[in-house]
């Protein structure tokens, strides 16, 4: 049975949300304010379980989530749903969409079709995109889309978001 400490969960969350970056032990440790030795131990444990993979390029060893592993994909979906922020939105109004990500000022709704959803929520910019449009935005490293993924909370549709990330991972 797999159990994760809070720090292991944080490292996984960081890897999933920052999938476009080449991440070393040192860069992960600096950004999470963890010790490099601690991150090393976490990544080695997760690598042994085939949840993350390390890719050697030159003298660097870069880590990423292994979306080919079903457990890793499942854990990615869990970390996408996790948020310490209190969300106060009635998501039943949004269920026409396949997925929703919310940050402090933007709500991204992901739909199957190009038809726009007529949803407005006070205090939020509501953006509606198809799955293909979101994939293209992430592949082009659109700053707003990446920021939303890094800092936002997935309200629902974590399967769809994980699939989108998985489609983009092979590109980076």
Order of alpha helices (4+ residues) and beta strands (2+ residues): alpha-alpha-alpha-beta-beta-alpha-beta-beta-beta-alpha-alpha-beta-alpha
